[in-house]
Amino acid sequence: MVREGWLVDPGNFVGDVGLDEVCPPGVDVARYLNYHEDPGGLSLALGRDAIASVQRIAVPLPDTWDGGWVRDAVAALEGVSGTAVPATGEPARIMRPSSARAVLGREPGAFLAGRLPVNLQGQFASAAAFAEEEDPEQWARRTSGLFDLIDDPARVLAALDEQDLREV
């Protein structure tokens, strides 16, 4: 049973929703205007009995990266110093030192993010951020695989079709 209409975001500052209030007995699903994860989007609060079973797949899916994009990203990152350079002046008080590799590492992820719907770009760019200590090839494969989850949902659905259901 779906609650009629929609609610203003019922979540607290960390996104927790009081299910007993939002989905009282007899209501399985409630729509709400999201202020946190997808500002302006409609989200669902699911009651405790709304999900009968689940499936599990690897995220990202194994071997789903774009080989050409991975090669290009790795080549760009491997040719740049990973030595951290401290910020100078006033920003040095609040900013962690960053390397030229980390700064350059934002560009390939931002490129992929720019190919996504606008409401997903910021979250993807954040998830795809290159960290100082990361291996460039592992980062590039993971980032490309995460992009593929969104860009090719049929592959994700096919992987789910191959998994057994686990009752909740």
ROMIVO-982760 format. One record per residue (C-alpha): residue in one letter; chain; y negated, z, x negated; residue number from 1. Coordinates in nm, 3 decimals. Last residue first. Layout:
# ROMIVO-982760
aa:a	ch:A	v:Y	w:Z	u:X	i:NUM
...
# end
This chain:
# ROMIVO-982760
aa:v	ch:A	v:1.075	w:0.450	u:-1.451	i:168
aa:e	ch:A	v:1.359	w:0.199	u:-1.434	i:167
aa:r	ch:A	v:1.401	w:-0.020	u:-1.740	i:166
aa:l	ch:A	v:1.418	w:-0.394	u:-1.673	i:165
aa:d	ch:A	v:1.599	w:-0.608	u:-1.927	i:164
aa:q	ch:A	v:1.401	w:-0.847	u:-2.143	i:163
aa:e	ch:A	v:1.434	w:-1.228	u:-2.153	i:162
aa:d	ch:A	v:1.181	w:-1.283	u:-1.873	i:161
aa:l	ch:A	v:0.935	w:-1.073	u:-2.073	i:160
aa:a	ch:A	v:0.952	w:-1.321	u:-2.362	i:159
aa:a	ch:A	v:0.892	w:-1.608	u:-2.117	i:158
aa:l	ch:A	v:0.590	w:-1.423	u:-1.974	i:157
aa:v	ch:A	v:0.447	w:-1.376	u:-2.322	i:156
aa:r	ch:A	v:0.497	w:-1.743	u:-2.407	i:155
aa:a	ch:A	v:0.336	w:-1.845	u:-2.077	i:154
aa:p	ch:A	v:0.034	w:-1.628	u:-2.167	i:153
aa:d	ch:A	v:-0.069	w:-1.872	u:-2.440	i:152
aa:d	ch:A	v:-0.432	w:-1.801	u:-2.537	i:151
aa:i	ch:A	v:-0.420	w:-1.428	u:-2.464	i:150
aa:l	ch:A	v:-0.102	w:-1.337	u:-2.650	i:149
aa:d	ch:A	v:-0.183	w:-1.613	u:-2.902	i:148
aa:f	ch:A	v:-0.498	w:-1.430	u:-3.011	i:147
aa:l	ch:A	v:-0.288	w:-1.124	u:-3.090	i:146
aa:g	ch:A	v:-0.052	w:-1.342	u:-3.297	i:145
aa:s	ch:A	v:-0.345	w:-1.494	u:-3.490	i:144
aa:t	ch:A	v:-0.475	w:-1.145	u:-3.567	i:143
aa:r	ch:A	v:-0.133	w:-1.014	u:-3.668	i:142
aa:r	ch:A	v:-0.062	w:-1.315	u:-3.893	i:141
aa:a	ch:A	v:-0.411	w:-1.296	u:-4.049	i:140
aa:w	ch:A	v:-0.385	w:-0.922	u:-4.114	i:139
aa:q	ch:A	v:-0.039	w:-0.953	u:-4.268	i:138
aa:e	ch:A	v:-0.165	w:-1.235	u:-4.489	i:137
aa:p	ch:A	v:-0.484	w:-1.056	u:-4.595	i:136
aa:d	ch:A	v:-0.306	w:-0.729	u:-4.685	i:135
aa:e	ch:A	v:-0.520	w:-0.454	u:-4.543	i:134
aa:e	ch:A	v:-0.699	w:-0.190	u:-4.754	i:133
aa:e	ch:A	v:-1.056	w:-0.293	u:-4.671	i:132
aa:a	ch:A	v:-0.995	w:-0.343	u:-4.300	i:131
aa:f	ch:A	v:-1.025	w:-0.678	u:-4.123	i:130
aa:a	ch:A	v:-1.146	w:-0.647	u:-3.763	i:129
aa:a	ch:A	v:-0.917	w:-0.821	u:-3.514	i:128
aa:a	ch:A	v:-0.912	w:-0.538	u:-3.259	i:127
aa:s	ch:A	v:-1.294	w:-0.519	u:-3.266	i:126
aa:a	ch:A	v:-1.333	w:-0.897	u:-3.241	i:125
aa:f	ch:A	v:-1.086	w:-0.893	u:-2.952	i:124
aa:q	ch:A	v:-1.277	w:-0.623	u:-2.764	i:123
aa:g	ch:A	v:-1.607	w:-0.802	u:-2.811	i:122
aa:q	ch:A	v:-1.473	w:-1.143	u:-2.709	i:121
aa:l	ch:A	v:-1.279	w:-1.042	u:-2.398	i:120
aa:n	ch:A	v:-1.560	w:-1.061	u:-2.138	i:119
aa:v	ch:A	v:-1.683	w:-1.389	u:-2.290	i:118
aa:p	ch:A	v:-1.355	w:-1.570	u:-2.230	i:117
aa:l	ch:A	v:-1.189	w:-1.646	u:-2.563	i:116
aa:r	ch:A	v:-1.267	w:-1.915	u:-2.822	i:115
aa:g	ch:A	v:-1.548	w:-1.705	u:-2.971	i:114
aa:a	ch:A	v:-1.296	w:-1.429	u:-3.045	i:113
aa:l	ch:A	v:-1.105	w:-1.672	u:-3.267	i:112
aa:f	ch:A	v:-1.418	w:-1.746	u:-3.471	i:111
aa:a	ch:A	v:-1.510	w:-1.376	u:-3.477	i:110
aa:g	ch:A	v:-1.169	w:-1.297	u:-3.626	i:109
aa:p	ch:A	v:-1.219	w:-1.564	u:-3.894	i:108
aa:e	ch:A	v:-1.572	w:-1.434	u:-3.971	i:107
aa:r	ch:A	v:-1.511	w:-1.058	u:-3.987	i:106
aa:g	ch:A	v:-1.299	w:-1.090	u:-4.300	i:105
aa:l	ch:A	v:-1.603	w:-1.215	u:-4.494	i:104
aa:v	ch:A	v:-1.759	w:-0.867	u:-4.465	i:103
aa:a	ch:A	v:-1.429	w:-0.702	u:-4.558	i:102
aa:r	ch:A	v:-1.382	w:-0.937	u:-4.855	i:101
aa:a	ch:A	v:-1.742	w:-0.880	u:-4.976	i:100
aa:s	ch:A	v:-1.653	w:-0.512	u:-4.984	i:99
aa:s	ch:A	v:-1.794	w:-0.233	u:-4.770	i:98
aa:p	ch:A	v:-1.923	w:0.112	u:-4.859	i:97
aa:r	ch:A	v:-1.937	w:0.340	u:-4.556	i:96
aa:m	ch:A	v:-2.268	w:0.342	u:-4.374	i:95
aa:i	ch:A	v:-2.460	w:0.653	u:-4.266	i:94
aa:r	ch:A	v:-2.658	w:0.767	u:-4.570	i:93
aa:a	ch:A	v:-2.644	w:0.424	u:-4.739	i:92
aa:p	ch:A	v:-2.843	w:0.278	u:-4.447	i:91
aa:e	ch:A	v:-3.163	w:0.443	u:-4.590	i:90
aa:g	ch:A	v:-3.157	w:0.261	u:-4.923	i:89
aa:t	ch:A	v:-2.849	w:0.096	u:-5.063	i:88
aa:a	ch:A	v:-2.507	w:0.022	u:-4.918	i:87
aa:p	ch:A	v:-2.215	w:0.084	u:-5.150	i:86
aa:v	ch:A	v:-2.016	w:-0.216	u:-5.275	i:85
aa:a	ch:A	v:-1.642	w:-0.188	u:-5.221	i:84
aa:t	ch:A	v:-1.423	w:-0.398	u:-5.448	i:83
aa:g	ch:A	v:-1.212	w:-0.641	u:-5.247	i:82
aa:s	ch:A	v:-1.358	w:-0.941	u:-5.427	i:81
aa:v	ch:A	v:-1.328	w:-1.281	u:-5.261	i:80
aa:g	ch:A	v:-1.082	w:-1.567	u:-5.324	i:79
aa:e	ch:A	v:-0.802	w:-1.392	u:-5.139	i:78
aa:l	ch:A	v:-1.003	w:-1.375	u:-4.819	i:77
aa:a	ch:A	v:-1.078	w:-1.746	u:-4.782	i:76
aa:a	ch:A	v:-0.724	w:-1.848	u:-4.875	i:75
aa:v	ch:A	v:-0.580	w:-1.594	u:-4.630	i:74
aa:a	ch:A	v:-0.798	w:-1.722	u:-4.344	i:73
aa:d	ch:A	v:-0.712	w:-2.086	u:-4.416	i:72
aa:r	ch:A	v:-0.338	w:-2.020	u:-4.444	i:71
aa:v	ch:A	v:-0.338	w:-1.810	u:-4.122	i:70
aa:w	ch:A	v:-0.531	w:-2.076	u:-3.930	i:69
aa:g	ch:A	v:-0.285	w:-2.344	u:-4.042	i:68
aa:g	ch:A	v:0.022	w:-2.132	u:-3.964	i:67
aa:d	ch:A	v:-0.092	w:-2.041	u:-3.611	i:66
aa:w	ch:A	v:0.088	w:-1.715	u:-3.542	i:65
aa:t	ch:A	v:0.375	w:-1.672	u:-3.299	i:64
aa:d	ch:A	v:0.648	w:-1.560	u:-3.540	i:63
aa:p	ch:A	v:0.715	w:-1.227	u:-3.369	i:62
aa:l	ch:A	v:0.521	w:-1.153	u:-3.049	i:61
aa:p	ch:A	v:0.208	w:-0.949	u:-3.111	i:60
aa:v	ch:A	v:0.285	w:-0.707	u:-2.969	i:59
aa:a	ch:A	v:0.663	w:-0.667	u:-2.946	i:58
aa:i	ch:A	v:0.813	w:-0.669	u:-2.597	i:57
aa:r	ch:A	v:0.900	w:-0.395	u:-2.347	i:56
aa:q	ch:A	v:0.987	w:-0.406	u:-1.979	i:55
aa:v	ch:A	v:0.902	w:-0.164	u:-1.699	i:54
aa:s	ch:A	v:1.043	w:-0.049	u:-1.366	i:53
aa:a	ch:A	v:0.947	w:0.099	u:-1.029	i:52
aa:i	ch:A	v:0.571	w:0.105	u:-1.079	i:51
aa:a	ch:A	v:0.357	w:0.200	u:-0.776	i:50
aa:d	ch:A	v:0.515	w:0.546	u:-0.736	i:49
aa:r	ch:A	v:0.262	w:0.741	u:-0.946	i:48
aa:g	ch:A	v:-0.035	w:0.554	u:-0.804	i:47
aa:l	ch:A	v:-0.184	w:0.261	u:-0.989	i:46
aa:a	ch:A	v:-0.556	w:0.242	u:-1.055	i:45
aa:l	ch:A	v:-0.656	w:-0.121	u:-1.070	i:44
aa:s	ch:A	v:-0.953	w:-0.287	u:-1.234	i:43
aa:l	ch:A	v:-1.244	w:-0.497	u:-1.109	i:42
aa:g	ch:A	v:-1.467	w:-0.619	u:-1.388	i:41
aa:g	ch:A	v:-1.830	w:-0.518	u:-1.440	i:40
aa:p	ch:A	v:-1.766	w:-0.350	u:-1.771	i:39
aa:d	ch:A	v:-1.412	w:-0.427	u:-1.891	i:38
aa:e	ch:A	v:-1.291	w:-0.121	u:-2.085	i:37
aa:h	ch:A	v:-1.558	w:0.124	u:-1.963	i:36
aa:y	ch:A	v:-1.756	w:0.067	u:-1.642	i:35
aa:n	ch:A	v:-1.474	w:-0.079	u:-1.430	i:34
aa:l	ch:A	v:-1.542	w:-0.135	u:-1.061	i:33
aa:y	ch:A	v:-1.235	w:0.004	u:-0.885	i:32
aa:r	ch:A	v:-0.934	w:-0.126	u:-0.693	i:31
aa:a	ch:A	v:-0.680	w:0.128	u:-0.567	i:30
aa:v	ch:A	v:-0.300	w:0.089	u:-0.568	i:29
aa:d	ch:A	v:-0.008	w:0.292	u:-0.432	i:28
aa:v	ch:A	v:-0.166	w:0.464	u:-0.132	i:27
aa:g	ch:A	v:0.064	w:0.659	u:0.105	i:26
aa:p	ch:A	v:-0.013	w:0.996	u:-0.054	i:25
aa:p	ch:A	v:-0.358	w:0.987	u:-0.218	i:24
aa:c	ch:A	v:-0.433	w:0.712	u:-0.473	i:23
aa:v	ch:A	v:-0.788	w:0.777	u:-0.596	i:22
aa:e	ch:A	v:-0.792	w:1.153	u:-0.537	i:21
aa:d	ch:A	v:-0.434	w:1.231	u:-0.648	i:20
aa:l	ch:A	v:-0.471	w:0.975	u:-0.927	i:19
aa:g	ch:A	v:-0.758	w:1.155	u:-1.100	i:18
aa:v	ch:A	v:-0.851	w:0.873	u:-1.341	i:17
aa:d	ch:A	v:-0.879	w:0.916	u:-1.717	i:16
aa:g	ch:A	v:-1.118	w:0.669	u:-1.880	i:15
aa:v	ch:A	v:-1.232	w:0.886	u:-2.171	i:14
aa:f	ch:A	v:-1.572	w:0.970	u:-2.015	i:13
aa:n	ch:A	v:-1.414	w:1.027	u:-1.672	i:12
aa:g	ch:A	v:-1.265	w:0.754	u:-1.459	i:11
aa:p	ch:A	v:-1.342	w:0.695	u:-1.089	i:10
aa:d	ch:A	v:-1.527	w:0.367	u:-1.159	i:9
aa:v	ch:A	v:-1.708	w:0.294	u:-0.829	i:8
aa:l	ch:A	v:-1.443	w:0.231	u:-0.569	i:7
aa:w	ch:A	v:-1.307	w:-0.079	u:-0.396	i:6
aa:g	ch:A	v:-1.219	w:-0.189	u:-0.044	i:5
aa:e	ch:A	v:-0.899	w:-0.079	u:0.133	i:4
aa:r	ch:A	v:-0.643	w:0.113	u:-0.070	i:3
aa:v	ch:A	v:-0.339	w:-0.106	u:-0.141	i:2
aa:m	ch:A	v:0.000	w:0.000	u:0.000	i:1
# end
